[in-house]
């Protein structure tokens, strides 16, 4: 059995007294679009830096297709791996094409023959002759992906690829990631944008203050939430008594003109029958499942950012 694209085990990174990454375990399988989620400063970028061999872990290990950047050397470990952390960097006074040619010369393996092809892939061929200093943020992000694709990677690591983009740029970047995944490239996508992850990813890991609090399929994560129902009826007080008497109904409460409760489909159906038999009119019975945002906030303790010193290093 071949080794997975990414296997991190017990990954730790300390900066003095600051624990940026705390015994992270995660596995990215072939073909995944894997979302690495967490509030700003949670440890996502530090983890990616260790995966790409940019910094050494304090403890633990990471293997890329079975190769450890520390033990086997970064060059060997990154064979078939590409991506960028935080934001791609280029020479602003050179054109996009010349920047790519320079990188291709460093990389070798015929990468120079793929420069124009990669500009086509990221839809920059018409601007390839322009200086990068005149590119928009979204164009530089796309040029970063073109640079990564020069290596003909099997694994692409992207750190917040849509941060700072306008809605059109975000749409284009997401379409590009989908297209690359459709061509068989495994993608590890670090993000704090939950809509982006829900749209693109099949598996996710959620990190909170340096520790993984969930790893698994997005489907299984969304399935962990119990369905909540909103009920509007003609006689709320009688309806409340009937709902309270039903099996499998939990957390019943009144919110304005509505009753709210948690139940499975069978219990909700029993309530509608009981209300009908009591001649209480139902004007709305609407199921609502927790969004990825609600589950994320529950797992991360409601963190949407980080005001601690961790933010300086993560």
C-alpha positions as CSV (number, residue, x, y, z in Angstrom):
1,X,0.0,0.0,0.0
2,X,1.4,3.4,-1.0
3,X,2.1,6.1,1.6
4,X,-0.5,8.9,1.9
5,X,0.4,12.3,0.4
6,X,0.5,13.8,4.0
7,X,0.9,12.0,7.3
8,X,1.6,14.2,10.3
9,X,2.2,12.4,13.7
10,X,2.7,14.2,17.0
11,X,3.7,17.4,15.3
12,X,4.8,20.1,17.8
13,X,6.3,23.5,17.3
14,X,7.4,25.7,20.2
15,X,8.7,29.3,20.0
16,X,10.1,29.8,23.5
17,X,7.1,29.7,25.9
18,X,4.6,29.8,23.0
19,X,3.2,26.5,21.9
20,X,2.1,27.1,18.3
21,X,1.3,23.5,17.3
22,X,0.5,20.9,19.9
23,X,0.8,17.2,18.8
24,X,-1.0,17.5,15.5
25,X,-2.0,14.2,13.8
26,X,-3.6,14.3,10.4
27,X,-3.7,12.3,7.2
28,X,-4.4,13.5,3.7
29,X,-5.4,10.7,1.4
30,X,-4.9,10.6,-2.4
31,X,-7.5,12.6,-4.3
32,X,-8.6,14.6,-1.2
33,X,-9.4,18.3,-1.3
34,X,-8.6,18.5,2.4
35,X,-9.6,21.6,4.3
36,X,-7.4,22.6,7.2
37,X,-9.6,24.9,9.2
38,X,-9.0,27.1,12.2
39,X,-9.3,30.7,13.5
40,X,-6.5,33.1,12.6
41,X,-3.5,32.2,14.7
42,X,-4.6,28.6,15.5
43,X,-1.5,27.0,14.0
44,X,-2.4,26.3,10.4
45,X,0.4,28.2,8.7
46,X,3.0,26.9,11.2
47,X,1.8,23.4,10.4
48,X,2.2,24.0,6.6
49,X,5.7,25.4,7.1
50,X,6.7,22.2,8.8
51,X,5.1,20.1,6.1
52,X,7.0,21.9,3.4
53,X,10.3,21.7,5.4
54,X,10.5,25.4,5.8
55,X,10.9,25.0,9.6
56,X,11.8,22.0,11.7
57,X,9.3,20.5,14.1
58,X,10.2,20.7,17.8
59,X,8.7,17.2,18.2
60,X,7.0,14.7,15.9
61,X,7.2,14.1,12.2
62,X,5.6,14.7,8.9
63,X,5.9,12.5,5.8
64,X,5.0,13.5,2.3
65,X,4.4,10.3,0.2
66,X,6.4,8.5,2.9
67,X,9.3,10.9,2.8
68,X,10.3,13.0,5.9
69,X,11.8,16.5,5.1
70,X,14.0,16.3,8.2
71,X,15.3,12.7,7.7
72,X,15.3,12.5,3.9
73,X,16.1,16.1,3.1
74,X,13.8,18.7,1.8
75,X,14.6,18.3,-1.9
76,X,13.8,14.6,-1.9
77,X,10.7,15.0,0.4
78,X,9.2,17.7,-1.9
79,X,9.5,15.6,-5.0
80,X,5.9,15.8,-6.5
81,X,4.9,18.5,-3.9
82,X,4.3,22.2,-4.5
83,X,2.4,25.1,-3.1
84,X,2.9,28.3,-1.1
85,X,2.6,29.5,2.5
86,X,0.9,32.9,3.3
87,X,1.4,34.5,-0.1
88,X,3.6,33.8,-3.2
89,X,6.6,36.1,-3.7
90,X,8.0,37.3,-7.1
91,X,10.3,39.8,-8.5
92,X,8.0,42.8,-9.1
93,X,10.2,44.3,-11.8
94,X,10.1,41.2,-13.9
95,X,7.2,39.9,-16.0
96,X,5.0,37.0,-14.8
97,X,6.5,34.9,-17.6
98,X,10.1,35.8,-16.7
99,X,9.5,35.0,-13.0
100,X,8.2,31.6,-14.0
101,X,11.1,31.0,-16.3
102,X,13.5,31.8,-13.5
103,X,11.8,29.4,-11.2
104,X,11.7,26.7,-13.9
105,X,15.5,27.1,-14.4
106,X,16.0,26.4,-10.7
107,X,13.7,23.4,-10.7
108,X,14.8,21.8,-13.9
109,X,13.1,18.6,-15.1
110,X,11.8,20.4,-18.3
111,X,9.7,22.9,-16.3
112,X,10.7,25.7,-18.6
113,X,8.8,24.0,-21.4
114,X,5.6,24.3,-19.4
115,X,5.6,28.0,-18.6
116,X,3.1,29.1,-21.2
117,X,1.0,26.1,-20.5
118,X,0.8,27.0,-16.8
119,X,0.0,30.6,-17.7
120,X,-2.9,29.3,-19.7
121,X,-4.1,27.1,-16.8
122,X,-4.4,30.1,-14.5
123,X,-5.7,32.3,-17.3
124,X,-2.8,34.7,-17.2
125,X,-1.3,34.2,-20.7
126,X,-2.5,37.6,-22.0
127,X,-0.8,39.3,-19.0
128,X,2.3,37.1,-18.9
129,X,4.5,39.8,-20.4
130,X,3.5,42.4,-17.9
131,X,5.5,43.2,-14.8
132,X,4.3,41.5,-11.7
133,X,4.5,44.8,-9.8
134,X,1.4,45.8,-11.8
135,X,-0.6,42.7,-11.0
136,X,-3.6,42.7,-8.8
137,X,-3.5,40.5,-5.6
138,X,-5.7,37.9,-7.3
139,X,-3.3,37.7,-10.3
140,X,-0.3,37.2,-8.0
141,X,-2.2,34.4,-6.3
142,X,-2.9,32.7,-9.6
143,X,0.7,33.2,-10.7
144,X,1.7,31.5,-7.4
145,X,-0.4,28.5,-8.4
146,X,1.2,28.6,-11.9
147,X,4.6,28.5,-10.2
148,X,3.6,25.5,-8.1
149,X,2.2,23.7,-11.1
150,X,5.5,24.0,-13.0
151,X,6.7,21.2,-10.8
152,X,3.9,18.9,-12.1
153,X,2.9,18.1,-8.5
154,X,0.8,15.3,-7.2
155,X,0.2,17.3,-4.0
156,X,-0.6,21.0,-3.8
157,X,-0.5,22.8,-0.5
158,X,-2.3,26.2,-0.5
159,X,-2.3,28.6,2.5
160,X,-5.4,30.9,2.4
161,X,-5.4,31.1,-1.4
162,X,-8.4,33.4,-1.6
163,X,-7.6,35.8,1.2
164,X,-7.7,39.4,0.1
165,X,-9.5,38.6,-3.2
166,X,-12.7,40.3,-4.3
167,X,-15.8,38.1,-4.9
168,X,-15.0,37.5,-8.6
169,X,-11.4,36.6,-7.7
170,X,-12.5,34.2,-5.0
171,X,-14.9,32.6,-7.5
172,X,-12.1,32.2,-10.1
173,X,-9.7,30.8,-7.5
174,X,-12.2,28.2,-6.3
175,X,-13.0,27.2,-9.9
176,X,-9.3,26.7,-10.5
177,X,-8.9,24.5,-7.3
178,X,-11.8,22.4,-8.4
179,X,-10.3,22.0,-11.9
180,X,-7.0,20.9,-10.5
181,X,-8.6,18.4,-8.1
182,X,-10.5,17.0,-11.1
183,X,-7.2,16.4,-12.8
184,X,-6.1,14.1,-10.0
185,X,-4.0,16.5,-7.9
186,X,-4.4,16.1,-4.1
187,X,-5.0,19.5,-2.5
188,X,-4.4,20.5,1.1
189,X,-6.2,23.9,1.6
190,X,-5.6,26.0,4.7
191,X,-8.5,28.4,5.2
192,X,-10.6,30.2,7.8
193,X,-13.4,30.8,5.2
194,X,-16.0,28.2,5.9
195,X,-18.1,28.7,2.8
196,X,-15.0,28.0,0.7
197,X,-14.3,24.8,2.6
198,X,-17.9,23.6,2.4
199,X,-17.8,24.3,-1.4
200,X,-14.5,22.6,-2.2
201,X,-13.5,20.0,0.4
202,X,-14.4,16.4,1.0
203,X,-12.4,16.0,4.2
204,X,-11.4,18.5,6.9
205,X,-9.3,18.9,10.0
206,X,-10.1,21.7,12.5
207,X,-7.3,23.1,14.6
208,X,-7.9,25.1,17.8
209,X,-5.0,26.7,19.7
210,X,-2.6,24.3,18.0
211,X,-4.6,21.1,18.6
212,X,-6.7,19.1,16.2
213,X,-10.3,19.0,17.5
214,X,-11.8,17.2,14.5
215,X,-10.5,15.2,11.5
216,X,-12.8,13.4,9.1
217,X,-15.2,13.8,6.2
218,X,-17.1,17.0,5.9
219,X,-20.3,14.9,5.5
220,X,-19.7,13.2,8.9
221,X,-19.0,16.5,10.6
222,X,-22.2,18.0,9.3
223,X,-24.1,14.8,10.3
224,X,-23.0,15.3,14.0
225,X,-25.6,18.1,14.5
226,X,-29.1,17.1,15.5
227,X,-31.9,18.7,13.5
228,X,-33.8,21.5,15.1
229,X,-37.3,22.4,14.0
230,X,-39.2,25.7,13.9
231,X,-42.9,25.3,14.5
232,X,-45.7,27.8,14.0
233,X,-49.2,26.9,15.0
234,X,-52.6,28.5,15.7
235,X,-52.5,27.6,19.4
236,X,-49.0,27.8,20.7
237,X,-49.8,27.1,24.4
238,X,-51.6,23.8,23.6
239,X,-49.0,22.9,21.1
240,X,-46.3,23.3,23.7
241,X,-48.0,20.8,26.0
242,X,-48.4,18.3,23.1
243,X,-44.8,18.7,22.0
244,X,-43.5,18.3,25.6
245,X,-45.4,15.0,25.9
246,X,-43.8,13.4,22.7
247,X,-40.9,11.0,22.9
248,X,-37.7,11.9,21.2
249,X,-38.3,15.7,21.5
250,X,-35.6,17.7,23.3
251,X,-34.8,21.3,24.1
252,X,-38.3,22.7,23.6
253,X,-38.5,26.4,23.9
254,X,-40.6,29.4,22.8
255,X,-39.0,32.0,20.7
256,X,-41.4,34.8,19.8
257,X,-44.3,33.4,17.8
258,X,-42.5,30.0,17.3
259,X,-41.8,26.8,19.1
260,X,-38.3,25.3,18.7
261,X,-37.2,21.8,19.5
262,X,-34.7,19.1,18.5
263,X,-36.0,15.8,17.2
264,X,-35.4,13.2,14.5
265,X,-37.7,12.8,11.5
266,X,-39.9,10.2,13.2
267,X,-40.5,12.3,16.3
268,X,-41.3,15.4,14.1
269,X,-43.8,13.4,12.1
270,X,-45.5,12.2,15.3
271,X,-45.8,15.8,16.5
272,X,-47.5,16.8,13.3
273,X,-50.0,13.9,13.6
274,X,-50.7,14.7,17.3
275,X,-51.2,18.4,16.5
276,X,-53.6,17.5,13.7
277,X,-55.6,15.2,15.9
278,X,-55.9,18.0,18.4
279,X,-57.2,20.3,15.7
280,X,-54.3,22.7,16.0
281,X,-53.4,24.3,12.7
282,X,-49.7,24.1,11.6
283,X,-48.6,27.1,9.6
284,X,-44.9,26.1,9.5
285,X,-42.8,23.1,10.5
286,X,-39.3,23.8,9.2
287,X,-36.2,21.6,9.8
288,X,-32.9,23.3,10.3
289,X,-29.5,21.6,10.6
290,X,-26.5,23.3,12.1
291,X,-24.3,25.0,9.5
292,X,-20.6,24.4,9.2
293,X,-20.0,27.8,10.8
294,X,-22.1,26.8,13.9
295,X,-20.2,23.5,14.2
296,X,-16.9,25.2,13.7
297,X,-17.6,27.8,16.4
298,X,-18.7,25.0,18.7
299,X,-15.5,23.1,18.2
300,X,-13.2,26.1,18.5
301,X,-15.0,27.7,21.4
302,X,-16.4,30.5,19.4
303,X,-13.0,31.7,18.2
304,X,-13.1,33.8,15.0
305,X,-9.7,35.2,15.5
306,X,-6.9,35.2,18.1
307,X,-5.8,38.1,20.3
308,X,-3.0,36.1,21.9
309,X,0.7,36.0,21.2
310,X,0.1,32.8,19.2
311,X,-1.2,35.0,16.3
312,X,2.3,36.3,15.8
313,X,3.7,32.9,14.9
314,X,0.8,30.9,13.5
